[in-house]
Amino acid sequence: MIADRKAVLLMAYGSPASMEEIGRYYTHIRRGNPPTVAQLEELQGRYRAIGGSSPLSEITARQAAGLALRLRESAGASDDAVNVYVGYKHIQPFISETVARMADEGVLEAVGIVLAPHYSAYSVGVYIEEAQQKAEALGMTMTFVRDWYRQEPLNEALAIRLQEAVSAMAGKVMVVFTAHSLPKRILKTQDPYPSQLMDHCEQLAKKAEIKDWRFAWQSAGRTQEPWLDPELPKVMREVGEQGYDHIVVCPLGFIADHLEVLYDLDVEAMKWAQQLRLRFSRTRSLNDDPLLIESLFRAVTSTGFRI
C-alpha cells in the first residue's frame, strides 16, 4: 500500500457478463424485486440477439487502463503513482464497494467521473451521491466531474464518426441524435439533462457540417409513468414521411457498445427502418478511442487533480 495515493473512480451502469448473471442484474435494477419469468426471458432474448453478453465491462476496463496510462505519462510518473478504479451501479464491484477498496489501499484523495457525458440528477447525480456518501464515511476526499460533453477531443471523435457515416450514404440523409430517455418528471425540476443534450447536438451538427438533423429519446424504461418524447420510432416515421431515404443515428448519449446500442439500435431500430423502407446506419461507438481517453483525462484534470 502507498500512503496518500491519489486515484480516479470511473463509474458506469454495468452489464451482466454472462446469461447466468442476467437475473441477478435485473433484480438489482428493480431494487430487489425479481422480474417475472416473462420479463426475464424477454431480456435474455435481447442478450442472445447480441451474442449472449455485453462487451461493456471489458470496454470499461480498457477505458480505465487507458486513462491510468495517460495520467501517468502526463506526470512522468511510475506505474504505482496513480490508479483508476471502476465501480458499477448494478453489478459488482458496486460503486460503494470500490470506494471502500480505494480507502483500504491508502487512497485519501480521488476524483470521480461517470462514463456518461451529460448530467442529470436522476442518473449521474445518483452515482455521485453514492460515491460521496461512502467516501465521507471513510474519511476520503472526493471531487466529481458533473458533465464533460464540451470536451473538444470527444466532439472531434464524434464529428469524425458522423462525417464517416453520412458520407457513406447517398440520397437524402437525416441524422438523428439519441440519448437514453428518463421519466418526464425530470422536467418539473428543471433538470439540465435535456438542455445539455440539445446544446451538444447543436455543437456537433455545426462541427460536422450537418444541416438535416433531429433528436430522439431511446431505451425508455418499461414503467407506468410517462417518459420523455419524442421517442425514436416516432421520429423515424416522421423522417420517412418527409421524403428522406436514409437515416444515420448518432447515439451521443452513449460512449460504448452495450445493449442499448447493440440491440436497441442495431437490431430493433434496424427493423423499424426496414418497415419504413429507410436505409439505416449508426455512428461507430467511441469505446476506448484515444480521443475519448483524452477527453476523460482533460475532464479529470480540469478539477485540479494532479499526481
C-alpha positions as CSV (number, residue, x, y, z in Angstrom):
1,M,0.0,0.0,0.0
2,I,1.2,3.5,-0.9
3,A,0.3,6.2,1.6
4,D,-1.7,9.2,0.4
5,R,-2.1,7.8,-3.0
6,K,-4.3,9.7,-5.4
7,A,-6.9,7.9,-7.6
8,V,-9.7,8.2,-10.1
9,L,-13.0,6.5,-9.8
10,L,-14.8,5.6,-13.1
11,M,-18.4,5.0,-12.5
12,A,-20.6,3.1,-15.0
13,Y,-24.1,1.5,-15.2
14,G,-22.7,-2.1,-15.5
15,S,-23.9,-5.0,-17.6
16,P,-24.0,-8.8,-17.0
17,A,-21.0,-10.6,-18.3
18,S,-23.0,-13.8,-19.0
19,M,-26.5,-15.2,-19.4
20,E,-26.3,-16.6,-15.8
21,E,-25.9,-13.1,-14.3
22,I,-28.9,-11.5,-16.0
23,G,-31.4,-12.5,-13.4
24,R,-29.4,-11.0,-10.5
25,Y,-28.6,-7.9,-12.6
26,Y,-32.3,-7.4,-13.5
27,T,-33.3,-7.8,-9.9
28,H,-30.8,-5.2,-8.8
29,I,-32.2,-2.7,-11.4
30,R,-35.7,-3.4,-10.0
31,R,-34.5,-2.5,-6.5
32,G,-34.5,-6.1,-5.2
33,N,-37.8,-7.1,-6.9
34,P,-37.2,-10.2,-9.1
35,P,-38.6,-9.9,-12.6
36,T,-41.4,-12.2,-13.8
37,V,-40.5,-15.2,-15.9
38,A,-41.7,-13.3,-19.0
39,Q,-39.7,-10.2,-18.2
40,L,-36.5,-12.2,-17.6
41,E,-37.0,-14.3,-20.8
42,E,-37.5,-11.1,-22.8
43,L,-34.3,-9.5,-21.5
44,Q,-32.4,-12.8,-22.0
45,G,-33.6,-12.8,-25.6
46,R,-32.2,-9.4,-26.2
47,Y,-28.8,-10.5,-24.9
48,R,-28.9,-13.6,-27.1
49,A,-29.6,-11.4,-30.1
50,I,-26.2,-9.6,-29.4
51,G,-24.2,-12.8,-28.8
52,G,-25.2,-13.7,-25.3
53,S,-23.4,-11.0,-23.3
54,S,-22.5,-7.3,-23.4
55,P,-18.9,-6.1,-24.0
56,L,-19.4,-3.2,-21.7
57,S,-17.4,-4.4,-18.7
58,E,-14.4,-5.3,-21.0
59,I,-14.6,-1.9,-22.7
60,T,-14.8,-0.1,-19.3
61,A,-11.7,-1.9,-18.2
62,R,-9.9,-0.7,-21.3
63,Q,-11.0,2.8,-20.7
64,A,-9.7,2.7,-17.2
65,A,-6.4,1.3,-18.3
66,G,-6.1,4.0,-21.0
67,L,-6.9,6.8,-18.6
68,A,-4.4,5.5,-16.0
69,L,-1.7,5.4,-18.6
70,R,-2.5,8.9,-19.8
71,L,-2.3,10.3,-16.3
72,R,1.0,8.6,-15.6
73,E,2.5,9.7,-18.8
74,S,1.4,13.3,-18.3
75,A,3.3,13.4,-15.0
76,G,6.2,11.2,-15.9
77,A,5.2,9.0,-13.0
78,S,5.7,5.4,-12.2
79,D,3.1,2.7,-12.6
80,D,2.1,2.8,-9.0
81,A,1.7,6.6,-8.7
82,V,-2.0,6.6,-9.6
83,N,-4.7,4.1,-10.1
84,V,-8.0,4.2,-11.9
85,Y,-10.7,2.2,-10.2
86,V,-14.1,1.1,-11.6
87,G,-17.4,1.0,-9.8
88,Y,-20.7,0.0,-11.2
89,K,-24.3,0.9,-10.3
90,H,-25.9,-2.5,-10.9
91,I,-23.2,-5.1,-10.9
92,Q,-20.2,-5.9,-8.7
93,P,-18.0,-4.2,-7.9
94,F,-20.6,-1.7,-6.8
95,I,-19.6,2.0,-6.5
96,S,-19.6,1.9,-2.7
97,E,-17.6,-1.3,-2.7
98,T,-15.0,0.2,-5.0
99,V,-14.7,3.3,-2.8
100,A,-14.2,1.1,0.2
101,R,-11.4,-0.7,-1.6
102,M,-9.8,2.6,-2.5
103,A,-9.8,3.6,1.2
104,D,-8.3,0.2,2.1
105,E,-5.5,0.7,-0.4
106,G,-4.5,4.1,1.1
107,V,-6.3,6.5,-1.2
108,L,-7.1,9.7,0.6
109,E,-7.9,11.9,-2.4
110,A,-9.8,11.0,-5.6
111,V,-11.8,12.3,-8.5
112,G,-15.0,10.6,-9.6
113,I,-16.3,10.7,-13.1
114,V,-19.3,8.9,-14.6
115,L,-18.9,7.4,-18.1
116,A,-21.8,9.5,-19.4
117,P,-21.1,12.9,-20.8
118,H,-24.3,14.7,-19.8
119,Y,-25.6,15.4,-16.2
120,S,-28.9,14.5,-14.7
121,A,-29.7,14.4,-11.1
122,Y,-31.6,11.2,-11.8
123,S,-28.6,9.4,-13.4
124,V,-25.1,10.9,-12.9
125,G,-26.3,12.6,-9.7
126,V,-27.2,9.2,-8.2
127,Y,-23.8,7.8,-8.9
128,I,-22.1,10.8,-7.4
129,E,-24.2,10.7,-4.3
130,E,-23.4,7.0,-3.6
131,A,-19.7,7.6,-4.0
132,Q,-19.7,10.8,-1.9
133,Q,-21.6,9.2,1.0
134,K,-19.2,6.3,1.2
135,A,-16.1,8.5,0.8
136,E,-17.3,10.8,3.6
137,A,-17.9,7.8,5.9
138,L,-14.4,6.6,5.3
139,G,-12.7,10.0,5.6
140,M,-11.7,10.2,1.9
141,T,-11.8,13.5,0.0
142,M,-13.6,13.2,-3.4
143,T,-14.1,15.7,-6.2
144,F,-16.6,15.0,-9.0
145,V,-16.9,15.8,-12.7
146,R,-20.6,16.6,-13.3
147,D,-20.5,16.7,-17.1
148,W,-17.9,16.6,-19.8
149,Y,-19.8,16.8,-23.1
150,R,-18.0,20.0,-24.1
151,Q,-14.5,18.3,-24.2
152,E,-13.1,19.1,-27.6
153,P,-11.5,15.6,-28.2
154,L,-14.9,14.0,-27.5
155,N,-16.5,16.2,-30.1
156,E,-13.8,15.7,-32.6
157,A,-14.2,11.9,-32.3
158,L,-18.0,12.2,-32.7
159,A,-17.7,14.6,-35.6
160,I,-15.3,12.2,-37.4
161,R,-17.8,9.4,-37.0
162,L,-20.7,11.5,-38.1
163,Q,-19.0,12.6,-41.3
164,E,-17.9,9.0,-42.0
165,A,-21.4,7.6,-41.6
166,V,-23.1,10.4,-43.6
167,S,-20.6,10.2,-46.5
168,A,-21.3,6.5,-46.9
169,M,-24.9,7.3,-47.6
170,A,-26.3,8.5,-50.9
171,G,-29.5,10.5,-51.4
172,K,-31.4,12.5,-48.8
173,V,-29.9,11.8,-45.4
174,M,-31.3,12.7,-41.9
175,V,-29.1,12.5,-38.8
176,V,-30.9,11.6,-35.6
177,F,-29.1,12.1,-32.4
178,T,-30.2,9.9,-29.5
179,A,-29.7,9.6,-25.8
180,H,-31.2,7.4,-23.0
181,S,-34.7,8.6,-22.0
182,L,-35.7,9.5,-18.5
183,P,-39.1,9.9,-16.8
184,K,-40.9,13.1,-17.8
185,R,-40.9,14.2,-14.1
186,I,-37.3,15.5,-14.5
187,L,-38.8,18.5,-16.4
188,K,-40.6,19.7,-13.3
189,T,-37.2,20.1,-11.5
190,Q,-35.5,21.9,-14.5
191,D,-33.0,19.1,-14.7
192,P,-30.2,20.1,-17.1
193,Y,-30.1,16.8,-19.0
194,P,-32.4,17.8,-21.9
195,S,-30.8,21.2,-22.4
196,Q,-27.3,19.8,-22.3
197,L,-28.2,17.3,-24.9
198,M,-29.7,19.9,-27.2
199,D,-26.6,22.1,-26.7
200,H,-24.4,19.1,-27.6
201,C,-26.5,18.3,-30.8
202,E,-26.1,21.9,-32.0
203,Q,-22.4,21.8,-31.3
204,L,-21.9,18.5,-33.2
205,A,-24.1,19.5,-36.1
206,K,-22.1,22.6,-36.6
207,K,-18.7,20.9,-36.2
208,A,-19.6,18.1,-38.6
209,E,-21.4,20.4,-41.0
210,I,-24.7,18.5,-40.6
211,K,-27.7,20.5,-41.8
212,D,-30.5,18.0,-41.5
213,W,-30.8,16.6,-38.0
214,R,-33.3,15.7,-35.4
215,F,-33.2,14.5,-31.8
216,A,-35.0,11.5,-30.3
217,W,-35.1,9.6,-27.0
218,Q,-34.4,5.9,-26.9
219,S,-34.4,3.0,-24.5
220,A,-37.2,4.2,-22.2
221,G,-37.9,2.2,-19.1
222,R,-41.0,0.0,-19.0
223,T,-42.8,1.7,-16.2
224,Q,-46.3,3.1,-15.7
225,E,-45.1,6.8,-15.7
226,P,-44.6,8.7,-18.9
227,W,-41.0,9.1,-20.3
228,L,-39.5,11.8,-22.4
229,D,-40.5,12.3,-26.0
230,P,-40.2,12.2,-29.0
231,E,-39.2,8.6,-29.0
232,L,-37.0,7.2,-31.8
233,P,-39.7,5.2,-33.6
234,K,-41.9,8.3,-33.9
235,V,-39.0,10.4,-35.2
236,M,-38.0,7.7,-37.7
237,R,-41.6,7.5,-39.0
238,E,-41.6,11.3,-39.5
239,V,-38.3,11.3,-41.3
240,G,-39.7,8.8,-43.8
241,E,-42.8,10.8,-44.3
242,Q,-40.6,13.9,-45.0
243,G,-39.1,12.1,-48.0
244,Y,-35.7,11.1,-46.6
245,D,-34.1,8.0,-48.0
246,H,-31.5,7.3,-45.3
247,I,-31.2,7.8,-41.5
248,V,-28.0,7.9,-39.6
249,V,-28.4,7.5,-35.8
250,C,-25.7,9.1,-33.6
251,P,-26.2,7.9,-30.0
252,L,-24.3,10.7,-28.5
253,G,-25.6,9.9,-25.0
254,F,-23.6,6.6,-25.0
255,I,-19.9,6.2,-25.3
256,A,-19.5,2.4,-25.6
257,D,-21.1,-0.6,-27.2
258,H,-23.7,-2.2,-24.9
259,L,-27.3,-3.4,-25.0
260,E,-28.8,0.0,-25.7
261,V,-26.7,0.3,-28.8
262,L,-26.1,-3.2,-30.0
263,Y,-29.8,-4.3,-29.6
264,D,-32.0,-1.1,-29.3
265,L,-30.3,0.4,-32.4
266,D,-28.6,-2.4,-34.4
267,V,-31.5,-4.8,-34.1
268,E,-34.7,-3.0,-33.1
269,A,-34.2,0.3,-34.8
270,M,-32.9,-1.5,-37.9
271,K,-36.2,-3.4,-38.1
272,W,-38.2,-0.2,-37.8
273,A,-36.1,1.3,-40.6
274,Q,-36.8,-1.7,-42.9
275,Q,-40.5,-1.4,-42.2
276,L,-40.4,2.3,-43.1
277,R,-38.2,1.5,-46.2
278,L,-35.4,3.6,-44.9
279,R,-31.7,2.8,-45.1
280,F,-30.3,2.8,-41.6
281,S,-26.8,3.1,-40.1
282,R,-25.4,4.5,-36.9
283,T,-22.1,6.1,-36.0
284,R,-19.4,3.8,-34.5
285,S,-19.1,3.8,-30.7
286,L,-16.2,5.6,-29.1
287,N,-15.3,2.7,-26.8
288,D,-11.6,3.2,-25.9
289,D,-10.7,5.5,-28.8
290,P,-7.7,7.7,-27.8
291,L,-9.7,10.8,-28.3
292,L,-12.2,9.5,-25.7
293,I,-9.4,8.8,-23.3
294,E,-8.0,12.3,-23.8
295,S,-11.5,13.7,-23.0
296,L,-11.6,11.8,-19.8
297,F,-8.1,12.9,-18.9
298,R,-9.0,16.6,-19.6
299,A,-12.2,16.3,-17.6
300,V,-10.4,14.8,-14.6
301,T,-7.5,17.2,-14.6
302,S,-9.9,20.2,-15.0
303,T,-10.8,19.6,-11.4
304,G,-7.3,20.4,-10.3
305,F,-6.4,16.7,-9.9
306,R,-2.6,16.1,-10.3
307,I,-0.4,13.2,-9.4
